[in-house]
């Protein structure tokens, strides 16, 4: 998967800056021919990453940024992604939220706390139920 994502970045960079030398790209042969199989694999990987099944193919985030604003930004993206994929609910029990967050990240409590601190999540007074804040 990493090689496919690297190739995708290379293709985008080459599209934006056509004068980039392609000699180091593993999908371009020494004679300048394009390895269509490698680019096809890249396309399939990107297609997969655009589905809800992507989470099953990439590892969970084990280390969050130490800088608070970067970490909170990532936490908020994770929480919004989780709520986008939960059945249409305005609120969820903490156990459900934790299980959904655990698909993406190891430190569930920190992500949940960041989202509450930044106002993306609202917590019931007893902490048992969470809901996404209206944007």
N, CA and C atoms as an extended XYZ file, in Angstrom:
405
Properties=species:S:1:pos:R:3:atomname:S:1:resname:S:1:resid:I:1 pbc="F F F"
N         0.824       -1.184        0.000 N   UNK     1
C         0.000        0.000        0.000 CA  UNK     1
C         0.871        1.251        0.000 C   UNK     1
N         1.965        1.223        0.769 N   UNK     2
C         2.835        2.403        0.816 CA  UNK     2
C         3.408        2.726       -0.558 C   UNK     2
N         3.819        1.703       -1.292 N   UNK     3
C         4.396        1.973       -2.611 CA  UNK     3
C         3.344        2.555       -3.555 C   UNK     3
N         2.118        2.091       -3.438 N   UNK     4
C         1.054        2.629       -4.279 CA  UNK     4
C         0.785        4.092       -3.935 C   UNK     4
N         0.777        4.427       -2.657 N   UNK     5
C         0.557        5.818       -2.260 CA  UNK     5
C         1.726        6.702       -2.680 C   UNK     5
N         2.936        6.168       -2.600 N   UNK     6
C         4.113        6.918       -3.050 CA  UNK     6
C         3.985        7.210       -4.542 C   UNK     6
N         3.590        6.205       -5.326 N   UNK     7
C         3.400        6.399       -6.767 CA  UNK     7
C         2.329        7.451       -7.044 C   UNK     7
N         1.237        7.396       -6.274 N   UNK     8
C         0.158        8.374       -6.478 CA  UNK     8
C         0.678        9.791       -6.238 C   UNK     8
N         1.481        9.974       -5.191 N   UNK     9
C         2.051       11.293       -4.935 CA  UNK     9
C         2.970       11.721       -6.078 C   UNK     9
N         3.734       10.768       -6.605 N   UNK    10
C         4.630       11.073       -7.716 CA  UNK    10
C         3.847       11.507       -8.955 C   UNK    10
N         2.759       10.814       -9.244 N   UNK    11
C         1.940       11.154      -10.406 CA  UNK    11
C         1.367       12.558      -10.242 C   UNK    11
N         0.858       12.861       -9.063 N   UNK    12
C         0.303       14.197       -8.818 CA  UNK    12
C         1.405       15.248       -8.948 C   UNK    12
N         2.559       15.000       -8.365 N   UNK    13
C         3.672       15.956       -8.454 CA  UNK    13
C         4.080       16.160       -9.911 C   UNK    13
N         4.143       15.096      -10.663 N   UNK    14
C         4.522       15.181      -12.071 CA  UNK    14
C         3.483       15.943      -12.878 C   UNK    14
N         2.212       15.765      -12.529 N   UNK    15
C         1.142       16.497      -13.209 CA  UNK    15
C         1.266       17.999      -12.932 C   UNK    15
N         1.611       18.328      -11.700 N   UNK    16
C         1.715       19.739      -11.322 CA  UNK    16
C         3.018       20.376      -11.810 C   UNK    16
N         4.067       19.575      -11.912 N   UNK    17
C         5.391       20.078      -12.311 CA  UNK    17
C         5.981       19.121      -13.346 C   UNK    17
N         5.590       19.261      -14.617 N   UNK    18
C         5.988       18.292      -15.654 CA  UNK    18
C         7.492       18.177      -15.885 C   UNK    18
N         8.278       19.088      -15.366 N   UNK    19
C         9.728       19.031      -15.610 CA  UNK    19
C        10.471       18.224      -14.557 C   UNK    19
N         9.748       17.632      -13.625 N   UNK    20
C        10.391       16.788      -12.610 CA  UNK    20
C        11.021       15.598      -13.324 C   UNK    20
N        12.289       15.307      -13.045 N   UNK    21
C        12.903       14.124      -13.662 CA  UNK    21
C        12.254       12.837      -13.134 C   UNK    21
N        11.938       11.926      -14.028 N   UNK    22
C        11.219       10.710      -13.648 CA  UNK    22
C        12.146        9.509      -13.478 C   UNK    22
N        13.448        9.735      -13.515 N   UNK    23
C        14.408        8.641      -13.442 CA  UNK    23
C        14.289        7.765      -12.211 C   UNK    23
N        13.866        8.308      -11.068 N   UNK    24
C        13.791        7.532       -9.843 CA  UNK    24
C        12.437        6.907       -9.586 C   UNK    24
N        11.496        7.092      -10.485 N   UNK    25
C        10.159        6.549      -10.287 CA  UNK    25
C        10.141        5.080      -10.687 C   UNK    25
N         9.641        4.222       -9.802 N   UNK    26
C         9.646        2.779      -10.083 CA  UNK    26
C         8.607        2.375      -11.125 C   UNK    26
N         7.776        3.268      -11.542 N   UNK    27
C         6.761        2.968      -12.542 CA  UNK    27
C         7.150        3.479      -13.929 C   UNK    27
N         8.383        4.015      -14.034 N   UNK    28
C         8.910        4.454      -15.329 CA  UNK    28
C        10.179        3.660      -15.599 C   UNK    28
N        10.202        2.943      -16.734 N   UNK    29
C        11.361        2.150      -17.096 CA  UNK    29
C        12.513        3.030      -17.552 C   UNK    29
N        13.710        2.451      -17.677 N   UNK    30
C        14.891        3.211      -18.090 CA  UNK    30
C        14.717        3.853      -19.471 C   UNK    30
N        13.868        3.236      -20.295 N   UNK    31
C        13.638        3.777      -21.641 CA  UNK    31
C        12.464        4.759      -21.682 C   UNK    31
N        11.881        5.075      -20.510 N   UNK    32
C        10.781        6.024      -20.438 CA  UNK    32
C         9.398        5.411      -20.552 C   UNK    32
N         9.326        4.083      -20.694 N   UNK    33
C         8.010        3.453      -20.776 CA  UNK    33
C         7.374        3.398      -19.389 C   UNK    33
N         6.071        3.512      -19.384 N   UNK    34
C         5.317        3.506      -18.134 CA  UNK    34
C         4.882        2.080      -17.815 C   UNK    34
N         5.095        1.666      -16.564 N   UNK    35
C         4.655        0.347      -16.103 CA  UNK    35
C         3.169        0.449      -15.766 C   UNK    35
N         2.347        0.068      -16.727 N   UNK    36
C         0.898        0.193      -16.551 CA  UNK    36
C         0.388       -0.666      -15.398 C   UNK    36
N         1.015       -1.801      -15.143 N   UNK    37
C         0.615       -2.659      -14.034 CA  UNK    37
C         0.799       -1.962      -12.696 C   UNK    37
N         1.932       -1.274      -12.531 N   UNK    38
C         2.190       -0.556      -11.274 CA  UNK    38
C         1.184        0.570      -11.083 C   UNK    38
N         0.872        1.298      -12.150 N   UNK    39
C        -0.097        2.386      -12.021 CA  UNK    39
C        -1.511        1.852      -11.831 C   UNK    39
N        -1.798        0.691      -12.397 N   UNK    40
C        -3.106        0.064      -12.184 CA  UNK    40
C        -3.258       -0.338      -10.718 C   UNK    40
N        -2.196       -0.899      -10.138 N   UNK    41
C        -2.204       -1.252       -8.711 CA  UNK    41
C        -2.413        0.002       -7.861 C   UNK    41
N        -1.774        1.095       -8.256 N   UNK    42
C        -1.926        2.360       -7.543 CA  UNK    42
C        -3.372        2.833       -7.594 C   UNK    42
N        -3.987        2.761       -8.768 N   UNK    43
C        -5.383        3.168       -8.913 CA  UNK    43
C        -6.287        2.307       -8.038 C   UNK    43
N        -6.063        0.997       -8.026 N   UNK    44
C        -6.879        0.098       -7.200 CA  UNK    44
C        -6.724        0.421       -5.709 C   UNK    44
N        -5.515        0.754       -5.292 N   UNK    45
C        -5.279        1.108       -3.895 CA  UNK    45
C        -6.012        2.394       -3.534 C   UNK    45
N        -5.940        3.383       -4.409 N   UNK    46
C        -6.643        4.646       -4.150 CA  UNK    46
C        -8.151        4.404       -4.120 C   UNK    46
N        -8.654        3.603       -5.046 N   UNK    47
C       -10.088        3.272       -5.040 CA  UNK    47
C       -10.486        2.634       -3.706 C   UNK    47
N        -9.656        1.715       -3.217 N   UNK    48
C        -9.926        1.069       -1.929 CA  UNK    48
C        -9.948        2.087       -0.792 C   UNK    48
N        -8.980        2.995       -0.803 N   UNK    49
C        -8.890        3.981        0.274 CA  UNK    49
C       -10.068        4.945        0.283 C   UNK    49
N       -10.793        5.028       -0.801 N   UNK    50
C       -11.965        5.900       -0.871 CA  UNK    50
C       -13.239        5.204       -0.404 C   UNK    50
N       -13.111        3.949        0.032 N   UNK    51
C       -14.272        3.204        0.512 CA  UNK    51
C       -14.254        3.108        2.032 C   UNK    51
N       -15.355        2.645        2.570 N   UNK    52
C       -15.417        2.418        4.014 CA  UNK    52
C       -14.549        1.234        4.442 C   UNK    52
N       -14.098        0.428        3.508 N   UNK    53
C       -13.273       -0.737        3.837 CA  UNK    53
C       -11.807       -0.378        4.053 C   UNK    53
N       -11.439        0.862        3.775 N   UNK    54
C       -10.038        1.272        3.892 CA  UNK    54
C        -9.493        1.033        5.286 C   UNK    54
N       -10.309        1.266        6.291 N   UNK    55
C        -9.851        1.126        7.672 CA  UNK    55
C        -9.382       -0.301        7.962 C   UNK    55
N        -9.852       -1.259        7.214 N   UNK    56
C        -9.441       -2.646        7.412 CA  UNK    56
C        -8.081       -2.945        6.791 C   UNK    56
N        -7.572       -2.020        5.993 N   UNK    57
C        -6.329       -2.264        5.272 CA  UNK    57
C        -5.161       -1.398        5.717 C   UNK    57
N        -5.409       -0.496        6.616 N   UNK    58
C        -4.326        0.347        7.125 CA  UNK    58
C        -4.278        0.199        8.640 C   UNK    58
N        -3.130        0.394        9.185 N   UNK    59
C        -2.992        0.259       10.634 CA  UNK    59
C        -3.615        1.421       11.380 C   UNK    59
N        -3.877        1.179       12.635 N   UNK    60
C        -4.396        2.257       13.481 CA  UNK    60
C        -3.278        3.249       13.769 C   UNK    60
N        -3.664        4.464       14.053 N   UNK    61
C        -2.698        5.491       14.421 CA  UNK    61
C        -2.251        5.195       15.848 C   UNK    61
N        -0.958        4.959       16.009 N   UNK    62
C        -0.453        4.615       17.339 CA  UNK    62
C         0.209        5.795       18.026 C   UNK    62
N         0.654        6.767       17.256 N   UNK    63
C         1.310        7.939       17.833 CA  UNK    63
C         0.628        9.183       17.276 C   UNK    63
N         0.074        9.963       18.164 N   UNK    64
C        -0.570       11.217       17.770 CA  UNK    64
C         0.446       12.352       17.876 C   UNK    64
N         0.253       13.429       17.102 N   UNK    65
C         1.179       14.564       17.213 CA  UNK    65
C         1.236       15.083       18.647 C   UNK    65
N         2.402       15.534       19.063 N   UNK    66
C         2.543       16.046       20.425 CA  UNK    66
C         2.068       17.492       20.519 C   UNK    66
N         2.172       18.231       19.441 N   UNK    67
C         1.718       19.621       19.442 CA  UNK    67
C         0.193       19.628       19.491 C   UNK    67
N        -0.364       20.326       20.464 N   UNK    68
C        -1.799       20.250       20.758 CA  UNK    68
C        -2.684       20.587       19.570 C   UNK    68
N        -2.405       21.655       18.854 N   UNK    69
C        -3.307       22.048       17.765 CA  UNK    69
C        -3.301       21.019       16.636 C   UNK    69
N        -2.144       20.453       16.326 N   UNK    70
C        -2.075       19.409       15.288 CA  UNK    70
C        -2.806       18.151       15.735 C   UNK    70
N        -2.609       17.776       16.987 N   UNK    71
C        -3.268       16.587       17.519 CA  UNK    71
C        -4.782       16.782       17.539 C   UNK    71
N        -5.232       17.948       17.979 N   UNK    72
C        -6.666       18.217       18.039 CA  UNK    72
C        -7.286       18.227       16.651 C   UNK    72
N        -6.569       18.761       15.683 N   UNK    73
C        -7.072       18.758       14.309 CA  UNK    73
C        -7.265       17.325       13.815 C   UNK    73
N        -6.276       16.468       14.061 N   UNK    74
C        -6.386       15.067       13.676 CA  UNK    74
C        -7.506       14.374       14.451 C   UNK    74
N        -7.586       14.634       15.734 N   UNK    75
C        -8.652       14.041       16.558 CA  UNK    75
C       -10.028       14.418       16.026 C   UNK    75
N       -10.199       15.665       15.647 N   UNK    76
C       -11.486       16.125       15.135 CA  UNK    76
C       -11.838       15.447       13.810 C   UNK    76
N       -10.849       15.254       12.950 N   UNK    77
C       -11.089       14.551       11.685 CA  UNK    77
C       -11.516       13.110       11.965 C   UNK    77
N       -10.850       12.466       12.903 N   UNK    78
C       -11.187       11.083       13.241 CA  UNK    78
C       -12.609       11.005       13.784 C   UNK    78
N       -12.961       11.882       14.702 N   UNK    79
C       -14.306       11.865       15.298 CA  UNK    79
C       -15.369       12.124       14.230 C   UNK    79
N       -15.141       13.105       13.372 N   UNK    80
C       -16.122       13.378       12.308 CA  UNK    80
C       -16.255       12.182       11.362 C   UNK    80
N       -15.143       11.549       11.052 N   UNK    81
C       -15.177       10.367       10.181 CA  UNK    81
C       -15.996        9.262       10.830 C   UNK    81
N       -15.790        9.050       12.121 N   UNK    82
C       -16.548        8.028       12.851 CA  UNK    82
C       -18.042        8.340       12.802 C   UNK    82
N       -18.413        9.571       13.091 N   UNK    83
C       -19.836        9.916       13.083 CA  UNK    83
C       -20.435        9.847       11.678 C   UNK    83
N       -19.644       10.124       10.655 N   UNK    84
C       -20.130        9.987        9.271 CA  UNK    84
C       -20.465        8.538        8.946 C   UNK    84
N       -19.775        7.604        9.604 N   UNK    85
C       -19.956        6.191        9.285 CA  UNK    85
C       -20.909        5.470       10.225 C   UNK    85
N       -21.237        6.086       11.340 N   UNK    86
C       -22.219        5.478       12.245 CA  UNK    86
C       -23.608        5.628       11.638 C   UNK    86
N       -24.483        4.701       11.922 N   UNK    87
C       -25.861        4.890       11.458 CA  UNK    87
C       -26.365        6.243       11.950 C   UNK    87
N       -27.219        6.853       11.173 N   UNK    88
C       -27.693        8.215       11.479 CA  UNK    88
C       -28.185        8.317       12.918 C   UNK    88
N       -27.322        8.802       13.762 N   UNK    89
C       -27.649        8.986       15.181 CA  UNK    89
C       -27.179       10.355       15.608 C   UNK    89
N       -27.946       10.966       16.454 N   UNK    90
C       -27.512       12.243       17.000 CA  UNK    90
C       -26.575       12.046       18.178 C   UNK    90
N       -26.738       10.944       18.883 N   UNK    91
C       -25.873       10.678       20.031 CA  UNK    91
C       -25.584        9.181       20.108 C   UNK    91
N       -24.445        8.859       20.744 N   UNK    92
C       -24.045        7.456       20.896 CA  UNK    92
C       -23.516        7.245       22.309 C   UNK    92
N       -23.688        6.045       22.823 N   UNK    93
C       -23.098        5.726       24.127 CA  UNK    93
C       -21.567        5.732       24.029 C   UNK    93
N       -20.935        6.000       25.153 N   UNK    94
C       -19.471        6.049       25.176 CA  UNK    94
C       -18.859        4.753       24.647 C   UNK    94
N       -19.422        3.607       24.984 N   UNK    95
C       -18.872        2.321       24.535 CA  UNK    95
C       -18.877        2.215       23.008 C   UNK    95
N       -19.954        2.672       22.376 N   UNK    96
C       -20.051        2.625       20.912 CA  UNK    96
C       -19.027        3.558       20.283 C   UNK    96
N       -18.924        4.765       20.831 N   UNK    97
C       -17.947        5.720       20.323 CA  UNK    97
C       -16.534        5.182       20.480 C   UNK    97
N       -16.225        4.617       21.638 N   UNK    98
C       -14.890        4.061       21.870 CA  UNK    98
C       -14.559        2.958       20.874 C   UNK    98
N       -15.504        2.072       20.626 N   UNK    99
C       -15.275        0.970       19.685 CA  UNK    99
C       -15.032        1.499       18.281 C   UNK    99
N       -15.805        2.501       17.886 N   UNK   100
C       -15.631        3.076       16.547 CA  UNK   100
C       -14.294        3.810       16.444 C   UNK   100
N       -13.931        4.574       17.458 N   UNK   101
C       -12.651        5.289       17.447 CA  UNK   101
C       -11.477        4.320       17.433 C   UNK   101
N       -11.620        3.194       18.113 N   UNK   102
C       -10.538        2.205       18.193 CA  UNK   102
C       -10.189        1.609       16.836 C   UNK   102
N       -11.086        1.715       15.878 N   UNK   103
C       -10.767        1.258       14.517 CA  UNK   103
C        -9.706        2.150       13.878 C   UNK   103
N        -9.602        3.391       14.338 N   UNK   104
C        -8.700        4.361       13.731 CA  UNK   104
C        -7.457        4.665       14.557 C   UNK   104
N        -7.606        4.622       15.882 N   UNK   105
C        -6.547        5.145       16.737 CA  UNK   105
C        -6.443        4.320       18.021 C   UNK   105
N        -5.239        4.224       18.556 N   UNK   106
C        -5.037        3.457       19.783 CA  UNK   106
C        -5.473        4.239       21.027 C   UNK   106
N        -5.180        5.532       21.074 N   UNK   107
C        -5.499        6.325       22.265 CA  UNK   107
C        -6.883        6.965       22.109 C   UNK   107
N        -7.892        6.156       22.314 N   UNK   108
C        -9.286        6.561       22.142 CA  UNK   108
C        -9.638        7.714       23.084 C   UNK   108
N        -9.223        7.628       24.327 N   UNK   109
C        -9.588        8.647       25.322 CA  UNK   109
C        -9.034       10.019       24.941 C   UNK   109
N        -7.807       10.067       24.458 N   UNK   110
C        -7.204       11.347       24.083 CA  UNK   110
C        -7.941       11.969       22.893 C   UNK   110
N        -8.280       11.163       21.908 N   UNK   111
C        -9.011       11.670       20.742 CA  UNK   111
C       -10.383       12.184       21.170 C   UNK   111
N       -11.052       11.422       21.992 N   UNK   112
C       -12.380       11.820       22.475 CA  UNK   112
C       -12.287       13.128       23.272 C   UNK   112
N       -11.297       13.211       24.159 N   UNK   113
C       -11.117       14.404       24.992 CA  UNK   113
C       -10.781       15.631       24.127 C   UNK   113
N        -9.898       15.450       23.130 N   UNK   114
C        -9.577       16.561       22.220 CA  UNK   114
C       -10.830       17.080       21.523 C   UNK   114
N       -11.672       16.157       21.041 N   UNK   115
C       -12.882       16.561       20.323 CA  UNK   115
C       -13.872       17.275       21.247 C   UNK   115
N       -13.924       16.872       22.496 N   UNK   116
C       -14.783       17.568       23.464 CA  UNK   116
C       -14.200       18.955       23.757 C   UNK   116
N       -12.894       19.014       23.989 N   UNK   117
C       -12.239       20.289       24.315 CA  UNK   117
C       -12.382       21.321       23.198 C   UNK   117
N       -12.394       20.874       21.955 N   UNK   118
C       -12.497       21.806       20.827 CA  UNK   118
C       -13.944       22.051       20.405 C   UNK   118
N       -14.892       21.383       21.064 N   UNK   119
C       -16.304       21.622       20.774 CA  UNK   119
C       -16.885       20.800       19.643 C   UNK   119
N       -16.117       19.869       19.097 N   UNK   120
C       -16.627       19.006       18.026 CA  UNK   120
C       -17.590       17.976       18.597 C   UNK   120
N       -17.301       17.507       19.794 N   UNK   121
C       -18.181       16.565       20.491 CA  UNK   121
C       -18.779       17.230       21.717 C   UNK   121
N       -19.991       16.849       22.011 N   UNK   122
C       -20.648       17.267       23.256 CA  UNK   122
C       -20.841       16.003       24.094 C   UNK   122
N       -20.601       16.138       25.385 N   UNK   123
C       -20.703       14.998       26.298 CA  UNK   123
C       -21.836       15.259       27.277 C   UNK   123
N       -22.596       14.203       27.576 N   UNK   124
C       -23.648       14.347       28.587 CA  UNK   124
C       -22.984       14.609       29.936 C   UNK   124
N       -23.702       15.196       30.881 N   UNK   125
C       -23.112       15.508       32.186 CA  UNK   125
C       -22.479       14.298       32.876 C   UNK   125
N       -23.057       13.123       32.682 N   UNK   126
C       -22.471       11.925       33.324 CA  UNK   126
C       -21.402       11.261       32.466 C   UNK   126
N       -21.128       11.800       31.241 N   UNK   127
C       -20.086       11.266       30.367 CA  UNK   127
C       -20.459        9.963       29.685 C   UNK   127
N       -21.709        9.563       29.777 N   UNK   128
C       -22.118        8.271       29.213 CA  UNK   128
C       -22.525        8.353       27.740 C   UNK   128
N       -22.872        9.557       27.263 N   UNK   129
C       -23.374        9.708       25.910 CA  UNK   129
C       -22.657       10.878       25.240 C   UNK   129
N       -22.325       10.700       23.951 N   UNK   130
C       -21.666       11.737       23.174 CA  UNK   130
C       -22.476       12.027       21.933 C   UNK   130
N       -22.419       13.297       21.496 N   UNK   131
C       -23.066       13.645       20.238 CA  UNK   131
C       -22.157       14.617       19.501 C   UNK   131
N       -22.228       14.580       18.199 N   UNK   132
C       -21.443       15.484       17.379 CA  UNK   132
C       -22.088       16.862       17.440 C   UNK   132
N       -21.285       17.876       17.570 N   UNK   133
C       -21.816       19.243       17.616 CA  UNK   133
C       -22.214       19.679       16.218 C   UNK   133
N       -23.242       20.475       16.125 N   UNK   134
C       -23.682       21.007       14.839 CA  UNK   134
C       -22.607       21.965       14.332 C   UNK   134
N       -22.395       21.897       13.009 N   UNK   135
C       -21.350       22.773       12.435 CA  UNK   135
C       -21.891       24.088       12.022 C   UNK   135
